[in-house]
Amino acid sequence: MKSTAPDAHVLHAQAPEPGPRAEYLARVHRVMDYIEAHLAERLTLDVLAGVANFSPFHFHRVFTACTGETLYQFILRVRLERAATKVVSQPRESLTAIALDCGFGSSAVFARAFRAAFGVSASEWRRQPRKNRQTDRKPGKDLPAAAAYTDIHAAGMEPAGDGGSETMANETMAMKAATGVRMETLGPTSVAYVRHTGPYAGDGALFGRLFGQLCQWAGPRGLLGPQAKFLTVYHDNPEITSEDKLRISVSVTVPPGTIGEGGVGVMTLDEGVSAVASYELDETEYGAAWNWLMATWLPASGYQPDDRRCFEHMLNDPSRDPEGRHRVEIWFPVRPL
């Protein structure tokens, strides 16, 4: 995962385009945030349309037009992707408990949907070596609409190279962690964001453009003071979610009650404990840094991943660093094992 810190003083990107489409996207993003926060609950069209402030009849069509997925397909996909992560990261948790926690009405419904999505059962997925646990869904391939409807209503990246190269990369990342890994408690944090859906790894121009758009909006509103923090929030697991559906939110912390507009949304990062690793990286090392934290540090830590969103906190503008280094904190939500 990679991001580039914004230059809050020299902005070249255009501000987010105002108008009906930006407003539609902002409402759809608000619904996506709500779904992620209430995944274990029954998510009805009426409730979600109310979150978006659209009529139920129109909202279903608006959501599909904006995302390329029906509302039910999106909910099912996110539920399955979260379950696939939990099946591996919480090996002591029963598959039934995971199914219910992710919003499936029964273990049988979950089992059918999981196999349809990933080609193996959840128990087989749990037993597979990590490098084999890649979804075989092709970019843009959706789950069958009928299966999505039935199931809803019934209810870091792999390092390249050989093992030796992986070991060397892990040792390098351990040494690069400036202060090791510390535990921090994050309080409820409001952020304004510009969201991107699709590939992002290694695309510095993309991150620069997104942060530029965010700053063009936040600057005139007095939201870029010394207390502002720039974050890149990750909504999906790149080992599971198809690349064309990966979502990131480039964000800046804002006071509670801030109202988004013009294509900029506002969401709250949930409070809780996170493992925080501080790094100085070049733009090619983000994937290895995330991999070391999740694959090497985490299994020996006594913690397991939590369901809250992970993010990067950018501490500098790399374009102003003499060596182009990225000073960044990786915040990875955890809970006791």
C-alpha positions as CSV (number, residue, x, y, z in Angstrom):
1,M,0.0,0.0,0.0
2,K,1.4,3.3,-0.9
3,S,0.5,7.0,-0.6
4,T,2.1,10.3,-1.2
5,A,1.8,13.2,1.3
6,P,0.1,16.3,0.0
7,D,1.8,19.6,-0.3
8,A,-0.7,21.9,1.5
9,H,0.9,25.0,0.2
10,V,1.4,24.5,-3.5
11,L,-1.7,22.8,-5.0
12,H,-1.9,22.0,-8.7
13,A,-4.9,19.7,-8.9
14,Q,-8.4,21.1,-9.5
15,A,-10.9,21.1,-6.7
16,P,-13.5,18.3,-6.7
17,E,-16.1,19.1,-9.3
18,P,-19.4,20.3,-7.8
19,G,-22.7,19.4,-9.3
20,P,-25.2,16.6,-9.3
21,R,-22.8,13.7,-10.0
22,A,-20.5,14.7,-7.2
23,E,-23.5,14.9,-4.8
24,Y,-24.7,11.4,-6.0
25,L,-21.2,9.9,-5.4
26,A,-21.0,11.5,-2.0
27,R,-24.3,9.9,-1.0
28,V,-23.2,6.5,-2.4
29,H,-20.0,6.7,-0.4
30,R,-21.9,7.6,2.7
31,V,-24.0,4.4,2.2
32,M,-20.8,2.3,1.7
33,D,-19.4,3.7,5.0
34,Y,-22.7,2.8,6.7
35,I,-22.7,-0.7,5.3
36,E,-19.1,-1.3,6.5
37,A,-20.1,-0.1,10.0
38,H,-23.2,-2.2,10.2
39,L,-22.2,-5.3,8.3
40,A,-23.6,-7.8,10.9
41,E,-27.0,-6.2,10.8
42,R,-29.9,-6.7,8.3
43,L,-29.3,-4.1,5.7
44,T,-32.6,-3.3,3.9
45,L,-33.1,-1.2,0.8
46,D,-35.3,1.2,2.8
47,V,-32.7,1.8,5.5
48,L,-29.9,2.3,3.0
49,A,-31.9,4.6,0.8
50,G,-32.7,6.6,3.9
51,V,-28.9,7.0,4.6
52,A,-28.5,8.3,1.0
53,N,-31.6,10.5,1.2
54,F,-33.0,8.9,-2.0
55,S,-36.3,7.1,-2.5
56,P,-35.8,3.3,-2.4
57,F,-36.9,2.9,-6.0
58,H,-34.4,5.4,-7.3
59,F,-31.5,4.6,-5.0
60,H,-31.1,1.1,-6.2
61,R,-30.6,2.4,-9.7
62,V,-28.3,5.2,-8.6
63,F,-26.1,2.9,-6.7
64,T,-25.7,0.5,-9.6
65,A,-25.0,3.4,-12.0
66,C,-22.3,4.9,-9.7
67,T,-20.5,1.6,-8.7
68,G,-21.2,-0.9,-11.5
69,E,-22.6,-3.3,-8.9
70,T,-26.1,-3.7,-7.6
71,L,-26.5,-2.8,-3.9
72,Y,-27.0,-6.5,-3.0
73,Q,-23.9,-7.6,-4.9
74,F,-21.8,-5.0,-3.1
75,I,-23.1,-6.0,0.4
76,L,-22.5,-9.7,-0.3
77,R,-19.0,-9.1,-1.7
78,V,-17.9,-7.0,1.3
79,R,-19.4,-9.5,3.7
80,L,-17.6,-12.4,2.0
81,E,-14.3,-10.5,1.8
82,R,-14.4,-9.6,5.4
83,A,-15.3,-13.2,6.3
84,A,-12.4,-14.5,4.2
85,T,-10.0,-12.3,6.1
86,K,-11.4,-13.3,9.5
87,V,-11.3,-17.0,8.6
88,V,-7.5,-16.8,8.4
89,S,-6.8,-14.0,11.0
90,Q,-9.0,-15.6,13.7
91,P,-8.2,-19.3,13.4
92,R,-9.8,-20.1,16.8
93,E,-13.1,-18.5,15.9
94,S,-15.7,-21.0,14.5
95,L,-16.9,-20.5,11.0
96,T,-20.5,-20.2,12.2
97,A,-19.5,-17.3,14.5
98,I,-17.7,-15.6,11.6
99,A,-20.6,-16.1,9.3
100,L,-23.0,-14.5,11.8
101,D,-20.6,-11.7,12.6
102,C,-20.4,-10.8,8.9
103,G,-24.1,-10.7,8.5
104,F,-25.0,-14.1,7.1
105,G,-28.3,-15.6,8.4
106,S,-26.9,-19.1,8.8
107,S,-23.8,-21.2,8.3
108,A,-25.4,-23.0,5.3
109,V,-26.0,-19.7,3.5
110,F,-22.5,-18.6,4.2
111,A,-21.0,-21.9,3.0
112,R,-22.8,-21.7,-0.3
113,A,-21.8,-18.1,-0.9
114,F,-18.2,-18.6,0.1
115,R,-17.7,-21.5,-2.2
116,A,-19.4,-19.7,-5.1
117,A,-17.1,-16.7,-4.6
118,F,-13.7,-18.3,-3.9
119,G,-14.0,-21.8,-5.3
120,V,-13.2,-23.6,-2.0
121,S,-14.9,-24.0,1.3
122,A,-14.1,-21.7,4.2
123,S,-12.4,-24.5,6.0
124,E,-10.2,-25.2,3.0
125,W,-9.4,-21.5,2.7
126,R,-8.3,-21.5,6.3
127,R,-5.9,-24.4,5.7
128,Q,-4.3,-23.1,2.5
129,P,-0.9,-21.5,2.6
130,R,-1.1,-17.8,2.4
131,K,0.4,-17.5,-1.0
132,N,-2.3,-19.8,-2.4
133,R,-5.1,-17.8,-0.8
134,Q,-5.8,-15.5,-3.8
135,T,-9.2,-15.0,-5.2
136,D,-9.7,-16.4,-8.7
137,R,-12.4,-13.9,-9.5
138,K,-11.4,-11.9,-12.5
139,P,-11.4,-8.0,-12.4
140,G,-14.9,-6.9,-13.0
141,K,-16.5,-10.3,-12.4
142,D,-19.5,-10.1,-10.2
143,L,-21.3,-12.7,-8.1
144,P,-24.6,-13.9,-9.7
145,A,-27.3,-11.4,-9.0
146,A,-29.7,-14.1,-7.9
147,A,-27.3,-15.6,-5.4
148,A,-26.6,-12.1,-4.1
149,Y,-30.2,-11.3,-3.6
150,T,-31.0,-14.7,-1.9
151,D,-28.0,-14.6,0.4
152,I,-28.4,-11.0,1.5
153,H,-32.0,-11.5,2.4
154,A,-31.5,-14.8,4.1
155,A,-29.4,-13.1,6.4
156,G,-0.7,-6.0,1.7
157,M,0.5,-7.7,-0.9
158,E,2.5,-10.8,-1.5
159,P,6.2,-10.0,-1.8
160,A,7.9,-11.0,-5.0
161,G,10.6,-13.6,-5.3
162,D,11.6,-16.7,-3.4
163,G,11.6,-17.5,0.3
164,G,15.0,-16.1,0.7
165,S,14.0,-12.8,-0.8
166,E,11.0,-12.6,1.5
167,T,13.2,-13.2,4.6
168,M,15.5,-10.5,3.5
169,A,12.6,-8.1,2.9
170,N,11.2,-8.9,6.3
171,E,14.5,-8.3,8.1
172,T,14.9,-5.0,6.2
173,M,11.5,-3.8,7.2
174,A,12.1,-4.8,10.8
175,M,15.3,-2.6,10.8
176,K,13.5,0.2,9.0
177,A,10.8,0.5,11.7
178,A,12.3,3.5,13.4
179,T,10.8,2.9,16.8
180,G,9.6,-0.6,16.5
181,V,5.9,-1.2,16.9
182,R,3.9,0.7,19.6
183,M,0.3,0.4,20.7
184,E,-1.9,3.4,20.4
185,T,-5.5,4.0,21.3
186,L,-7.4,6.0,18.7
187,G,-10.4,8.0,19.8
188,P,-13.3,8.6,17.4
189,T,-11.8,10.6,14.6
190,S,-13.6,12.6,11.9
191,V,-12.0,12.8,8.5
192,A,-12.9,14.5,5.3
193,Y,-12.0,12.3,2.3
194,V,-11.9,12.0,-1.5
195,R,-12.4,8.4,-2.5
196,H,-10.9,6.3,-5.3
197,T,-12.0,2.9,-6.5
198,G,-9.6,0.9,-8.6
199,P,-5.9,0.1,-8.8
200,Y,-3.6,2.4,-6.7
201,A,-0.4,0.6,-5.8
202,G,2.7,2.5,-6.9
203,D,0.7,5.3,-8.5
204,G,2.2,8.4,-6.9
205,A,0.5,10.7,-9.4
206,L,-2.9,9.3,-8.4
207,F,-2.3,10.0,-4.7
208,G,-0.9,13.5,-5.5
209,R,-4.0,14.3,-7.5
210,L,-6.4,13.0,-4.8
211,F,-4.7,14.8,-2.0
212,G,-4.6,18.0,-4.2
213,Q,-8.3,17.8,-4.6
214,L,-8.8,17.3,-0.9
215,C,-6.6,20.3,0.0
216,Q,-8.3,22.5,-2.6
217,W,-11.6,21.8,-0.7
218,A,-10.2,21.9,2.9
219,G,-7.9,24.9,2.5
220,P,-10.5,27.7,2.0
221,R,-12.5,26.2,4.9
222,G,-9.6,26.7,7.3
223,L,-9.1,22.9,7.8
224,L,-5.4,22.7,7.1
225,G,-4.1,24.1,10.3
226,P,-1.1,22.6,12.3
227,Q,-3.4,20.0,13.9
228,A,-4.6,18.5,10.6
229,K,-3.3,15.0,9.9
230,F,-3.3,13.5,6.4
231,L,-4.3,9.8,6.2
232,T,-4.8,7.2,3.5
233,V,-7.6,4.9,4.7
234,Y,-7.9,1.4,3.2
235,H,-11.3,-0.2,3.0
236,D,-10.4,-3.5,1.3
237,N,-7.9,-6.4,1.5
238,P,-5.8,-6.3,-1.7
239,E,-5.2,-10.1,-1.3
240,I,-8.9,-10.8,-1.6
241,T,-10.7,-7.9,-3.3
242,S,-10.4,-7.6,-7.1
243,E,-8.1,-4.8,-8.1
244,D,-10.8,-2.9,-9.9
245,K,-12.9,-2.8,-6.8
246,L,-10.3,-1.7,-4.2
247,R,-11.3,1.4,-2.3
248,I,-9.1,4.0,-0.7
249,S,-10.0,7.3,1.0
250,V,-7.3,10.0,1.0
251,S,-8.3,12.0,4.1
252,V,-7.6,14.9,6.4
253,T,-8.7,15.0,10.1
254,V,-11.5,17.6,10.7
255,P,-13.5,18.8,13.7
256,P,-16.6,16.7,14.5
257,G,-19.7,18.0,12.8
258,T,-17.8,19.1,9.6
259,I,-20.1,18.7,6.6
260,G,-18.8,17.4,3.3
261,E,-19.8,18.8,-0.1
262,G,-18.7,18.9,-3.7
263,G,-17.5,15.3,-3.9
264,V,-15.8,15.4,-0.5
265,G,-17.3,13.1,2.1
266,V,-16.9,12.9,5.9
267,M,-16.7,9.7,8.0
268,T,-15.6,8.7,11.4
269,L,-12.8,6.3,12.2
270,D,-13.9,4.1,15.1
271,E,-12.0,4.2,18.3
272,G,-9.9,1.3,19.5
273,V,-6.3,0.0,19.8
274,S,-3.9,0.0,16.9
275,A,-0.4,-1.3,16.3
276,V,1.6,1.6,14.9
277,A,4.8,1.2,13.0
278,S,6.9,4.3,12.1
279,Y,8.9,4.1,8.9
280,E,11.1,6.0,6.5
281,L,10.5,4.4,3.1
282,D,11.0,5.0,-0.6
283,E,8.0,4.6,-2.8
284,T,8.8,1.0,-3.6
285,E,8.8,-0.3,0.0
286,Y,5.2,0.2,1.2
287,G,4.1,-3.3,0.3
288,A,7.1,-4.9,2.1
289,A,6.4,-2.7,5.2
290,W,2.8,-3.8,5.4
291,N,3.7,-7.4,4.8
292,W,6.3,-7.4,7.6
293,L,3.8,-5.8,10.0
294,M,1.0,-8.3,9.2
295,A,2.9,-11.5,8.4
296,T,5.9,-11.3,10.7
297,W,5.2,-9.0,13.6
298,L,1.5,-9.8,14.1
299,P,1.7,-13.6,14.6
300,A,4.2,-13.2,17.4
301,S,2.5,-10.2,19.1
302,G,-0.4,-11.7,21.0
303,Y,-2.8,-9.7,19.0
304,Q,-5.1,-10.4,16.1
305,P,-6.6,-8.0,13.5
306,D,-9.7,-6.1,14.3
307,D,-12.4,-5.1,11.8
308,R,-11.7,-1.4,12.0
309,R,-10.2,0.4,9.1
310,C,-6.4,0.5,8.7
311,F,-4.6,3.6,7.4
312,E,-1.3,5.4,6.8
313,H,-0.5,8.7,8.5
314,M,1.8,10.8,6.3
315,L,4.3,12.8,8.4
316,N,6.1,14.7,5.6
317,D,6.0,15.8,2.0
318,P,8.4,13.5,0.2
319,S,8.9,16.0,-2.6
320,R,10.6,18.3,0.0
321,D,12.8,15.6,1.5
322,P,16.4,15.8,0.1
323,E,16.3,12.0,-0.5
324,G,12.7,11.8,-1.4
325,R,11.9,9.7,1.7
326,H,8.4,9.0,2.9
327,R,8.0,9.4,6.7
328,V,4.9,7.4,7.5
329,E,3.1,5.6,10.3
330,I,1.1,2.5,9.5
331,W,-1.9,2.1,11.9
332,F,-3.2,-1.4,12.0
333,P,-6.3,-2.1,14.2
334,V,-5.8,-5.0,16.6
335,R,-7.4,-6.7,19.6
336,P,-6.1,-9.3,22.0
337,L,-5.7,-12.8,20.6
